[in-house]
């Protein structure tokens, strides 16, 4: 894999550059946001449980797609996996490298255009990436390609657009309490965030059902739910009230896909 992978030229190039710039700008405070950094031993244990249930107990060759500041990489390393993390934000990667040194291979790369050989990895994991994809069909084909037969893909994501009436109420309460506490907003540059997200493929929201169908179309033989609720519960136990409410205000899920 090259450490200088660039987005694919074409219609999505400008959007990808905007996405790269936006997340690079948030790198310095990214771990401070709810649900991003692993904040407690209980949360780490919940991630470890999810990863063991998904990939098994034996160490694997794992690719952490859009690794960000390296928090999922940390959970993978704690279980003895050999980890490669990629992200297209150098600012995010710098923080991941500071955390992990040479314990993991941390590289610049585009998750929709991998440069790895076929059947390189035993497992892939991605958190909060799929909803931001500009070309999910291309991404899923790439992920399928680099997995070995029997390999696993763990997708952790959610529907950040649509809310039930109860989730909407919880979100408003979280915002009210957060403002009263004087905490920083979730997205500091809301205008840039809204501009970018309005052009995502999943700009109308991402559901587990829709994602399951697309992964099957990409060739994955089996797609099943994974127990992400254990992670959310651990996060809520050690969160402020407004952050605990925020965690409950969106539909969060994990899917495990298997390649034959």
N, C-alpha and C positions, 0 to 999 in steps of 0.2 A: 504493500500500500504506500502511495506517495503521501508525504506530509504537506503537499502544496496543492491539493485538489481544489478546483474551482467549480462554481456552479455551471451547469450546462448552458451554453449560449442559446438564445432564442427568446420566445415571448416571456418566459418566466424569469429571465436574468435580472431585470430591474427589480422585480419584487423580491427575489432572493437577496439581492444586495441590500434592500431596505430591511428585510428581516434580519440579516446579519448585523447591520448597523444598530438596529433597535435592541437586539439581545446583547450585543457588545456593550451598549450604553448602560444596560441593567446589570452587568456582571458584578460590579463592585458591591451591590446591595442584594444580589439575587438570593443568597443564602439566608437573608433576614426575612424573606417572605414566607408565609405559612405554607407548609406542605413541600418546601423545596429542600432545605437541609435536614438531615437526620438529627433531631434535637435531644434524644434520650436513648438510654440503653434499651428501654422497652420498644421504642420505634425501630431501632436496629434489629432487635430480636424478631420483630414482626416481619421486617424485610427478609431476614435470614430464613424465616419459616416459609415465606412466599417463594423464595428462590429455591429452597430445598424441595418444596412440593412441586415446583415447575420443572427443575432440571435434574433432580436426584441429589444424592449425597456425595457422589464422586466429583473430584475437580474436573472442570470442563474448560475448553477453549471458548471464551465468550467475547462477543462484540457488544459493547455498550454504545448504542446509536444515539447521537446527540447527547453526549455525556455531560455537557454543561460544566459545572464546577466539580464534578466527580463524586457525587454522593452515592449514586447507585454503584459506581465503581468501587466505592469503599465497602459497601455491603457485599459485593461479589468477592473482593479480595479477602474479606474476613472469613469467607467459606473456603478459601484455598484455590479459587478459580484463577486461571491465567487470563488476564483481561486486556483487551484492546479497547480504548475509548476514542471515539471520533466526535468532532464538533467543528462547525465552520466559523466559530467565533474565537479568535485568538485570545481575547480577553478572558473568556470562559476557560479556555484550555490552560492559560497561565495559572489560574487558580487551581485547576485540577492537578497540574504538574507540581505545584507547591505542596499540595496535600499528599501526593502519592510518590513523588520522586520517580525512581526506577522500578517501583513495585508493579506498575502497569505501563503499557505502551499507550501513550496519549498523543494522538495525531490529529492534524487538520484534515477534514474530509467532508464530503457531501453525502448525506444519508440516502439521497435519491440516485446517486451515481457512484457506487462503490468501485474501488480499483483492486479489490482482492480477487484472487483466483477462485474458480468454482470450488464449492465444498471445502471451504477453509475453516469454518467454525462449527462447534457442537451446539452452540446456543447463541441467540441474540436477545437483547432486552432493550426496550425503549420506554421512556417515561415522558408523557406530555409532549411528544413529537408528532404523532400521527395527525392530530387536529390541525397542525400548522403546515402540512405538506402541500406543495403546489401541484405535484403529480403523483398521487398515491399509487396508481397502478404501476408506474415505473419503479417506485420505491419497493413495493411488495414483490415485484419480479426480481429485483436485485437481492432482496433479503432471502427469498427462496433460493436463488442461485448460489449464494455463498454458504448456505447451510449444508452440512453433510446429511446423508440419508438418516432418517430418524431424529434429526435435529429439531430443536424447539425454539420458537419465537414467543417471547413474553411481551405483550403490549400493555402498558399501564397508561390509561388516558381517561377522558371524561367528556361529557357534554357541557361546555362552558357557555353555551349560547341560550339554550332552552331551560326553563325552570318551571316546576309545578307551582301552584299558588303557595304551598307551604314553603318550598325552597325560596320563592321570591320574598316571602315574609322574613325568613331567616337571613337572607342576604341584606335586606333593608335594615334589620336589627343589627347585623354585624357591622354594617357601614356606620350606623348611628353610634354604636358603642366605640368603634374604632376612632371616629372623629372626636368623641368626648374624651377619649384617652390621649388624644394628640398624636396618634401613630401616623406614620407616613402612609400615603395611599398605595394601594396594590400596584397600580400602574402610574408612575410619575408623569409620563407624557401620554395622556389619554388620547389626544388627537392622533398622534402617530400610531398608537396601539389600535385604535378603531379603524384607521385607514388601512393598515396591514391586514387585520383580521377580516375585513370586509372582502378581501380578495383571496382568502384561503379557499381551497377546494371544499372544505367542510365548513364554510362560512355560515351555513344554516344549522350547524350542530352535528356532532358525531355521536352515533349510538352504537352500542355493542352489537346490535342486530345487523346494522348496515355494515359495520366493519367485519363481522363474521362472514357475511356473504362475499365481500370483496377478497378476503383472505382465501376463501375456498376457490374463488375464481382464479386466484394467483397460483393455485396448485396445492395448497396445504390440505392434507388428507383429513385432518381432524382439527376442529376449533372448539374449545370449551372455555367456560368461565373459570377464572382463578380467584382465590379468596383474597381480594384486596381489602375487604372490610376490616380485617385484622390490623392492617397498617393504619387505616383511618382512625380506628378506635384508639390505637396507641398514640397517634398524633394528638387526638382530642384530649386525652388524659393529661398531657403536659403542655397544653396550649392555653392562652388567655381565653376569656369567654368569647370575645369577638372573633378570635381566630377559630375557636371550636365551632362557632356558628357558621363561619365562612366555609369550613370543611364540610358541613352538612348541607350547604346551600346549592350544591351542584351534584349531578349524578357522576360518580367516579366508579371506574370498573377496571378489571384486568382480564385479558383474554390470552389463552395459551394455544398456540397453533403448532402442529406437528407436520414435518415433512416426511413422506414415506421413504 
